[in-house]
Amino acid sequence: MTDCCLLCKGEQVSFFCQDQGSRMGRSRDFYRCSHCLLIFTDPAHRLSAEEELERYEQHENDPSDPDYREFLSQAFDPLNEKLSPGRYGLDFGSGPGPTLSVMLEEAGHSVDLYDIFYAKNREVFDKKYDFITTTETAEHLYDPRFEFERLWECLKPGGWLAVMTRLAPSEPDPDRFLNWHYKNDDTHVVFYACETFKWMGRYWGTEPEFNPGDVILFCKPGE
């Protein structure tokens, strides 16, 4: 395991629990940071890149699927309300069937895509954006500190970062976590509580805005 938290880099990390078997029949050890409340798997228990991609290939993300659009509207609606017309954004973790970007473009915005498997456009990290979305992606990050810091760097002052990921229980209760369906997906390796995002807000000098559907918005302070 790592000697420090993957997000806050604090050393208040301890063994939390062991899952005796997820969808792929493997046990995983989980660790918890008592400072920012991030929960993460032992890096030794991660899938290989080939196994991870195989799982994503099973996803059926279709921009024409009204149910999928309704699901993503939980992120689209509160973010679009914050944006003036014609903004320029990035969809980080766009996946095999980019859809939120389509919805934002239909609303008059321009959107770049990045995905480590499906749209590995590294040049996006040399640009500045009015908004960045990352929906159902944060839980897959092997190095959340690095990824969130470079996204924050790409965001213009006054810009918005929208994160959508299921919130883990804040209580240090291994049984409750082990009974939580969201941790059963082997590609999910980090889990954030409300306090985790509050820590991120303090680190960035802003206040997280919590919305229904476990959507968290951050506004980057102006210069």
C-alpha positions as CSV (number, residue, x, y, z in Angstrom):
1,M,0.0,0.0,0.0
2,T,1.0,3.6,-0.2
3,D,2.4,5.4,2.9
4,C,0.3,8.5,2.4
5,C,-3.1,9.5,1.2
6,L,-3.5,9.6,-2.6
7,L,-5.3,13.0,-2.4
8,C,-4.2,15.1,0.5
9,K,-0.8,13.4,0.9
10,G,-1.3,13.1,4.7
11,E,0.1,10.2,6.6
12,Q,-3.1,9.5,8.6
13,V,-3.8,6.4,6.5
14,S,-4.8,3.1,8.0
15,F,-6.2,-0.2,6.8
16,F,-10.0,0.1,6.6
17,C,-11.5,-3.3,5.4
18,Q,-11.1,-6.1,2.9
19,D,-13.7,-7.0,0.3
20,Q,-13.9,-10.7,-0.1
21,G,-14.9,-10.7,-3.7
22,S,-16.2,-8.1,-6.2
23,R,-17.7,-8.6,-9.7
24,M,-14.5,-10.3,-10.9
25,G,-14.2,-12.5,-7.9
26,R,-11.1,-10.8,-6.4
27,S,-10.6,-9.6,-2.9
28,R,-9.3,-6.1,-2.4
29,D,-7.9,-4.2,0.6
30,F,-9.2,-0.7,1.2
31,Y,-7.4,2.1,3.1
32,R,-8.9,5.2,4.6
33,C,-7.4,8.7,5.3
34,S,-8.7,10.1,8.6
35,H,-7.8,13.6,7.4
36,C,-9.7,14.0,4.1
37,L,-11.7,10.8,4.4
38,L,-10.6,9.4,1.0
39,I,-11.0,5.6,0.8
40,F,-8.8,3.8,-1.8
41,T,-7.8,0.4,-2.8
42,D,-4.4,-1.1,-2.3
43,P,-2.6,-0.2,-5.6
44,A,-1.4,-3.8,-5.8
45,H,-5.1,-4.8,-6.3
46,R,-5.8,-2.7,-9.3
47,L,-6.7,-4.2,-12.7
48,S,-4.3,-4.3,-15.5
49,A,-4.9,-1.7,-18.3
50,E,-6.2,-4.5,-20.6
51,E,-8.6,-5.7,-18.0
52,E,-9.8,-2.2,-17.3
53,L,-10.4,-1.4,-20.9
54,E,-12.3,-4.7,-21.3
55,R,-14.7,-3.6,-18.6
56,Y,-15.2,-0.2,-20.3
57,E,-15.9,-1.9,-23.6
58,Q,-19.0,-3.4,-21.9
59,H,-20.5,0.1,-21.3
60,E,-23.4,1.2,-23.5
61,N,-23.1,5.0,-23.3
62,D,-25.2,6.3,-26.2
63,P,-25.9,10.0,-26.8
64,S,-29.3,9.1,-28.2
65,D,-30.3,7.1,-25.1
66,P,-32.9,9.3,-23.2
67,D,-32.3,7.5,-19.9
68,Y,-28.5,8.1,-20.1
69,R,-29.2,11.8,-21.0
70,E,-31.5,12.1,-18.0
71,F,-28.8,10.6,-15.8
72,L,-26.2,13.1,-17.0
73,S,-28.7,16.0,-16.7
74,Q,-27.9,15.9,-13.0
75,A,-24.5,17.3,-13.9
76,F,-25.6,19.3,-17.0
77,D,-28.4,21.3,-15.4
78,P,-26.6,22.9,-12.4
79,L,-23.5,23.5,-14.5
80,N,-25.2,25.0,-17.5
81,E,-27.1,27.4,-15.2
82,K,-23.6,28.8,-14.2
83,L,-22.4,29.3,-17.7
84,S,-22.8,32.3,-20.0
85,P,-23.5,31.5,-23.7
86,G,-20.7,30.1,-25.8
87,R,-18.3,28.9,-23.2
88,Y,-15.3,26.6,-23.9
89,G,-14.9,23.4,-21.9
90,L,-13.3,20.0,-21.4
91,D,-15.0,16.7,-20.8
92,F,-12.4,14.7,-18.8
93,G,-13.1,11.0,-18.9
94,S,-15.4,11.2,-21.8
95,G,-15.6,7.4,-22.3
96,P,-16.6,5.3,-25.2
97,G,-19.8,7.2,-26.0
98,P,-19.3,10.9,-25.2
99,T,-22.7,12.3,-24.3
100,L,-22.4,15.2,-21.8
101,S,-20.2,17.0,-24.3
102,V,-23.0,16.6,-26.9
103,M,-25.6,18.0,-24.5
104,L,-23.3,21.0,-23.7
105,E,-22.7,21.6,-27.4
106,E,-26.4,21.5,-28.1
107,A,-26.6,24.3,-25.5
108,G,-24.2,26.4,-27.5
109,H,-20.9,25.6,-25.9
110,S,-17.7,24.1,-27.4
111,V,-16.2,21.0,-25.7
112,D,-12.9,19.2,-26.0
113,L,-12.6,15.6,-25.0
114,Y,-10.0,13.6,-23.0
115,D,-10.1,10.0,-22.1
116,I,-7.1,7.8,-21.3
117,F,-8.5,5.0,-23.5
118,Y,-10.8,6.7,-26.0
119,A,-9.5,10.2,-26.5
120,K,-6.0,10.6,-25.4
121,N,-5.5,14.1,-26.5
122,R,-2.8,15.4,-24.3
123,E,-2.8,18.8,-25.9
124,V,-5.9,19.6,-23.9
125,F,-3.7,20.1,-20.8
126,D,-2.0,23.0,-22.6
127,K,-5.3,24.9,-22.9
128,K,-7.4,27.0,-20.6
129,Y,-11.1,26.3,-20.1
130,D,-14.2,28.1,-18.9
131,F,-15.5,24.8,-17.5
132,I,-14.4,21.2,-17.0
133,T,-16.6,18.2,-16.4
134,T,-15.6,14.8,-15.0
135,T,-18.6,12.5,-14.6
136,E,-18.3,9.0,-13.2
137,T,-14.5,9.3,-13.7
138,A,-13.1,10.5,-10.4
139,E,-13.6,7.0,-8.8
140,H,-11.3,5.5,-11.5
141,L,-8.3,7.8,-10.9
142,Y,-5.0,6.1,-9.8
143,D,-3.5,9.5,-8.8
144,P,-6.4,11.8,-7.9
145,R,-4.1,14.5,-6.5
146,F,-2.2,14.8,-9.8
147,E,-5.3,14.6,-12.0
148,F,-7.3,17.1,-10.1
149,E,-4.4,19.5,-9.8
150,R,-3.8,19.6,-13.6
151,L,-7.5,20.0,-14.2
152,W,-7.6,22.9,-11.8
153,E,-4.6,24.4,-13.6
154,C,-6.5,24.2,-16.9
155,L,-9.4,26.1,-15.5
156,K,-9.7,29.8,-16.0
157,P,-10.2,32.1,-13.0
158,G,-14.0,32.2,-12.5
159,G,-14.4,28.9,-14.3
160,W,-16.3,25.8,-13.1
161,L,-15.3,22.3,-12.4
162,A,-18.2,19.8,-12.2
163,V,-17.5,16.4,-10.6
164,M,-20.0,13.6,-10.5
165,T,-19.2,10.5,-8.4
166,R,-21.1,8.6,-5.7
167,L,-20.3,9.9,-2.3
168,A,-19.0,7.4,0.2
169,P,-20.3,7.3,3.8
170,S,-18.3,9.7,6.0
171,E,-18.6,7.4,9.1
172,P,-15.7,5.1,9.7
173,D,-17.9,2.0,9.4
174,P,-16.3,-0.8,7.4
175,D,-19.5,-2.8,7.3
176,R,-21.5,0.0,5.8
177,F,-18.8,0.5,3.1
178,L,-18.6,-3.2,2.3
179,N,-22.4,-3.2,1.7
180,W,-22.2,-0.3,-0.6
181,H,-22.8,-1.3,-4.2
182,Y,-20.6,1.3,-5.7
183,K,-17.4,-0.3,-4.4
184,N,-18.2,-3.6,-6.2
185,D,-16.9,-2.4,-9.5
186,D,-13.2,-3.4,-9.8
187,T,-12.5,-0.3,-11.9
188,H,-13.6,1.9,-9.0
189,V,-10.4,2.5,-6.9
190,V,-11.0,5.7,-5.0
191,F,-14.0,6.9,-3.1
192,Y,-14.8,10.4,-1.9
193,A,-16.9,11.5,1.1
194,C,-18.5,15.0,1.4
195,E,-15.6,15.9,3.7
196,T,-13.2,14.9,1.0
197,F,-14.6,17.5,-1.4
198,K,-14.7,20.0,1.4
199,W,-11.0,19.4,1.9
200,M,-10.5,20.0,-1.8
201,G,-12.4,23.3,-1.5
202,R,-10.2,24.4,1.3
203,Y,-7.1,23.4,-0.6
204,W,-8.2,25.4,-3.6
205,G,-9.6,28.4,-1.7
206,T,-13.2,27.9,-2.7
207,E,-16.4,26.3,-1.5
208,P,-17.8,23.1,-3.0
209,E,-21.5,23.3,-4.1
210,F,-23.3,20.0,-3.5
211,N,-26.1,19.2,-5.9
212,P,-28.6,16.2,-6.2
213,G,-27.1,13.2,-7.9
214,D,-23.8,13.5,-6.1
215,V,-22.7,16.4,-8.3
216,I,-20.2,18.8,-6.9
217,L,-19.3,22.1,-8.4
218,F,-16.2,24.2,-7.7
219,C,-15.7,27.8,-8.9
220,K,-12.1,28.8,-9.3
221,P,-11.4,32.1,-7.6
222,G,-10.8,35.0,-9.8
223,E,-7.4,36.6,-10.1
